[in-house]
Amino acid sequence: MKKVILLIAGNISLSLGVAGIFLPVLPTTPFLLLSAACFLRSSDKLYYWLTHHKMFGNYIRSYLKYKAISIKAKIISISLLWLVIGITIIFFITIIWVKVLLLLIAAGVTIYLLSIKTLTKEMLLALKKEVK
């Protein structure tokens, strides 16, 4: 029963993590890490699949091992976050406190992303060696 609950939780958090790629206010990293933790305890096959996935694998393994993300991921994440928040505030939101809240969320996410270590070339090479 515990494995089934962990599998369901892992799949839900994986879905939310994938959605977070396209919805800047929804965080991707915590949901993918939660998926990895759930799969680690419930399915070796899904854990391996997720941590070696073409799109997510290096991202998850680098965060799990080094607590770091690439500079490219930081730039893309922060740029898309502010672009979407900006468009939303300018064109779709009229309530001032909602605009302020969105700006505060964007600022918080930006500060968090900038506070995470940046993945170095050496770290990335070590991760790639582990996969081979």
Summary of the structure (lengths in Angstrom):
residues: 132
radius of gyration: 16.7
end to end distance: 34.6
largest distance: 52.7
contacts: 369
relative contact order: 0.13
helix: 80%
strand: 3%
